[in-house]
Every structure is written in structure tokens, then in C-alpha cells.
């Protein structure tokens, strides 16, 4: 990946945000100031740069409702058929000059160009990941400090380039805190049923130790079931083997309960062995309708003809053998045989032999078919029985002779459950009747086949009827089973209520609970394991919170706090009350663990720790703190840029602090080598900034007005000609002035020369020339055209002699106070001539 | 997610070194095999979907264990 170290040179904006008509802004390599009253388009400049680099503005990125910002990037007065354009020219120390251009059409489509070539992303886009944005913005500061600690964490994570850690932490924590959202419905139901079972166990003092064992998770299961056995043996008053435990308890329970009511209203669930058996029976039944079976059956009739052929072949074989000795007489009837008849006998024998050949060696399949039909009937009976028994309890409970008993057991409070039972019966009855009818149809077809088999009158139609009846039976059975599955869960509640009512009346509640424990042992063991997994996620969340706390504390701890403190110290004044920011930390519990993603901003008042800087510091100090944080993080996690944009940093500060902040700007430019772009609505303060940064000699733009066209931007002088000449003279007259100061004095002279020349061009030629774009040739041409005396022109242009157009001094350059004094005199002369 | 999509996801997603370090640090704090499975899944697949899938898989393995 190429290394990028971009400085901003030039920006063109048209049709974007507050900019309708095309506007351009040049940027100084060190410090550019843009001043304007509020709402004159300053922030549109910042947003244009955000949009170029990131594809969206931070205001939109952090907006609660993106809908409100839809279509807000384009200027409302800009023609819809033209794309809004932002063009930024960057100077890169390695890559040289390059142009990034973004076009935004009225439909919101964005096209990016680099040096005129369409690109899908910027070549430095990978470097944006993890980099702190180069924008210090008021709303970003508010988002960072004046928000709840958890949101502050996210702001810090973004600012420190830890967004990916924050994102994965969120994903994992969501999983750990709401795992139920990700588990199958069957498991959810099983967990709920188990909780309900635990509640019921807890109602029996003697069974409470079992609940305690379950609370231990899968390791407690053995202990729990030993206690179940012990309790059952005590209740039944005898020692029991584990294998006979369940049946013994069921017998005891049913014996007592049968005095009240012996049945249930549940659809009988299929146990795993029953499911295996049902599946095996289904295969056997379907074999009765399979093509090979039916084909074999259909061929039984044809089989009889084969048998007759075999007998004929045997007869012909004997006759042919006997004819060898008496070829002229029939060995069976004594008739005289002529040649023609002998040939006919020989020919018939060959034909019959060849027809019989393929069938020779095969036994009679009738016995096998009879056996298969018998298996089919038995399978059908078993299959039917298994299916019918599922709904047997429900139908029995709703029979006239039981109806009153069952209904009264439900009681008036559970009338709804009784209605569910009745509806279930009404639903299943037609399906059961259809099943029984289909079974009768299959039986009839089966009997027809058996009768035909006995009388050797099998034919295809019987086989077809059998196949169809079995297919019909199976499809009816599937519908019936499916309906039962639907009703099974629906009737669980009523069945449980009925069981409770019976147990309550019969005094068998505890026995039933033990039975449930034993019947559901496998599922309980699985539920405990699943519960252990889900419980374990809480522990995982704790580890994640601790780790993210460590990562964040490492990021915000000593280094960032120290860095923010050092910037904050530059803004502090001697008269400030000693109530200040004291550092960042992750909030911790009393036990010393990190609180989940909570960043604490500390503060101290005369050495005493305050609860939080956010609640304790004044708005101006919080604003200062936010600025320092943004600056510190921008320096800590740099992106592929050297510039830093400060958008209206001064808010609710007094004059003393405003002046202090100028030191921050100088440090950024001179010590951190940042290209600073400062936007402010405070013109008076901007004057102080340009004065305080006199020697930086940056560029100063002033937005002088705003119309439908957009802002009117004018480039203004960093310092007046008088200021520059005074500066140059004071340096030249200072005997202790170092070479670097003398070199700076020459630079002041050259800038003053350009400014004076631009004034002369305006006054004498009526031409607007920007002093910032003039070089020695331009100066000479303007002065000659303005009819300046040639000797003065030569001396003025000589002020450029010790530097080239790029302001680079030659290798043998030696600064000289005398030369500065001479240049100073020349410029005074030029001004005098210009004023004449 | 189809098998093809999973493959694509696997090819496209790679945890950053910072995320890898984070997952390592969490992993060192626990001996729980399920935790390690979930953390491992985050390394090669998009975590927004894979952590849920991995948990479902763990649960279904228990539920349908023969």
C-alpha cells in the first residue's frame, strides 16, 4: 500500500450544502484561517472535506434519524440535472500532487475520480480504518462528553480507532445477554417446561434437595436421581431396582388415581422406540404396495400356463424317447404315425422345451406371496394400533360415560381447558374415521388377493386394488398423524391440569412428579447441559467486559490522559480556579471489575477528587477538554493526512482563554508539523490569531456575505504592509537577531513587496491581483506597466534575489541585517511612489 | 446462509489483528470449550451472524445427541 501523508492545497465546491455557485479556497501549508459570521457556510467547507474523504458527514453518520438528512447534501438551488462537485487537491510528500473529485447527482449517486480517473474507492481507504478523523467538531465533542458513559465509550472507541473491537464486543455481548433469541423453539419450550418442573419440585420439602442438585448443572444429575430413587422407595415402602423404579411408581400412582379417573386427555407422544417401530411398520406396509410385490402377484396367473407347458414338455419327452424304438406307432394311443406327424411331434417338443426353459428351477411363489400378505395384514394392524392409541386417551375421556367425571375434575376455573379437549376431539374424530375406513378398504383388497390366491385366480386388477388401497391408507394415516402432532402441544396444558386435579384428589401429586422426573430423564439431562451453556455465556460476557475494559483503559489511560493534560495545560490560565480535568479511566465496580463499557472523565477540585468532570466542570472547561481530547487522539491515531481542521473551536470562552488557545495552534503547526485549518465566527479573535501567528504567514480567508449563490469568500492579508515593514525593521535593528530571524525579516519584505505591488496594480492599472500568487516576474511586469521608475523596479525585484519562487533559499545563502535594511528602504520608496 | 455464501464469507472476512488480540485476550480468561468455539468462529467469519450460528450448533448437538 502506498504511503500517504496528505496536505490540503486547494478546494473547489459547487452545488454542495451551502455552496450553490462554484467557489474555491486555497490552503496554506501550515495555517489557513477562514472566518465568517454564523450561517455563512463555514461548516459546509468542513462537511465537503468529510464527504470527500469518508463519503458522508459526521453529522449524518451520527444522526438518530438518517431520513431527516435525506437529500441534504446537495444545495437546494443547484440545478438538478448537474452533479454537485467537490474537488480537493492534495500535496503528498511521497505521491506528489493529486486530485480527488467527488460527484453527487440528484438521485444521491456518488462517483469518485482520482486524477480524472473513475475509482470505486480511494487508494488510501484502508488507512482510514482505525484512524482518528482529522476534524475537531463541536457536535462531535458534545457527542463525546455530554452523553451517558456507555455512549461515551463508543465515541472514544471511534475516536481512538477501536471501532472494530467495540463492534465485535457488542456482537458477543448481545449474544451473551440475550441467548434465548438464538435457540430453537423446541429448546425454549424444554427450558420453560423444566423451570416449571423445578417449581413443582420446590413445593415438596422432600424434593427440594433434587432442585439443588439440578442447580449444580449436569454434574448434579446423578445425585438428583439417587434422591428420586430414595424418595420413591420411602413412599412405596420397599427397596426397588433402578430398572423397575418407574413401573413401580406408575403402578402405585395409577392404583390410587384410578379411583378418581384412570386416564388422561393428552395425545400420547411417541417414544423413540415407538417411533423406530412405526417407521419399520410403515416400510413393511409400503412393501405391500411396492411394484416388485405387485408384479410378482400379477404374474401368478401366467405362472399356471407355464406349469401346463412343463407337463406337456415332460409328456413329449417321454413320447419322443419311446418313439426311438417304435417310430411308426404312437406310444400312448397306438395310432399309426407318418413322417409328417413325427416331424410335428419333434417340432412341438422343441418349442415347448424352449418356452419352459426360463421357468425351470423356480419354485412355486404362491406360498411366499401368501406369507407376504399375512405380514402385510399384521403390519397394517400394528401400525393402526400404534396410531389409534395416540388419540385413545382423548377419545376415552370425552366418551359419554367419562365426560362428567373429567369435566368436574377440570372444574369451573378450567372450563377453557375442557373446551380445548372437546375441540380436539371434534378435530381428530373425522381423521380417525377416515383412517379406519382406509384400513377397512385395505383389508378388503387384502382378502380379495388371499381368496384369489387360494383359487388360483390371481389377476392384475387385484394387485392394483391392493396397491391403491395401501397408498390411500398411508396418505390418510399421514394426515391423521400430522393433526395429532398439532394437537399434542395444544393438549399439554389441559392434560397437566387434569393430572394435577386427579393427583390432588387422589393424593398422588408427589408420585406423579417423580414419574415425570423419571420419564423425562434424558431430556432433563440435555436441558441441564444446554442451561449450562447458556449460563456460561454470562461468564463469557464478564470476560469480554473485562478485556474490553483493559483494552480501553490501556488506550485512554496514561498516554491519552497525559497527552490531553498537556494540551489542556496550554489553555489553562493562572487565574483559573483549580477545578480541572484529572484524567480518563474505565469505571469499576467495588470489587475492582470494569463496569461494562463505561468511560469515566475524572476531575479534581483543589486536589480533591470529584464525581465526574462532566457534572463538575463549567461548559467552557468541558469545551476546552473536548478540544484537547480531539487533538490528542488525532495525533495519537493519525490517518493518511497531515491536516487538522478545527471548526469553530472557541465556544463560551473568556478572552484570556482565547488568547491561550493561540499557543495550541502554534504548537500544532510548529511542534507537531500539522497543517491547521481553522474556522471561526469570531473575527476579532481571528485578528489575534493572525497576530499571534505572525511569523507563520498563513492564508486568511474571510466570508464577507452570503446569497443564494452561496458564500462570498475573499482572501485577506495576514498582516498589513506597515506591520510587515515594522517587523522587518525591528529585526534588522536587533544586534542579537539570529540568522533565522533575519531570514524571516527577508520573507516579510518579500510578502510586503507582493502586497504593495497588488495595491499599485489596483490603484494605477485598475486590475485585481492577488498578492499571494505573485512572483518576481509578475512584480516586475506590473511595476513596469504602472510606469514605475526602472531603477526602483530593479531594486524592488532584487528583494526576491535570495529566494526562488517556491521560497527556497539557495545553499550559499547568508542572512544579512544590512541587506534587510536596504530592502526596507526600497519598499518605503516604492510605497511613496505608489501613493503619488 | 448457503454453503457458497459461507465460503465467500470465509474468504472475505478476516478479523483485524487488533480484534485477534482481543479474542486471544478473552480466550485466555476462560477454559470453557463453548466459549472457545464462539470466539474461534469470530476469527474467520462475519461475527454478526456466526456467533449466533455457532451457539445454535452447540445447542443442537446436545439436543440431538444419540
Interface residues (C-beta under 8 A of the other chain):
Chain A: X129 X130 X162 X164 X165 X167 X168 X169 X171 X172 X175 X179 X181 X182 X183 X184 X186 X187 X526 X529 X530 X533 X536 X537 X539 X540 X543 X544 X546 X547 X548 X550 X551
Chain B: X15 X16 X18 X19 X22 X23 X25 X26 X29 X30 X32 X34 X35 X38 X42 X47 X48 X51 X52 X55 X56 X58 X59 X60 X62 X63 X65
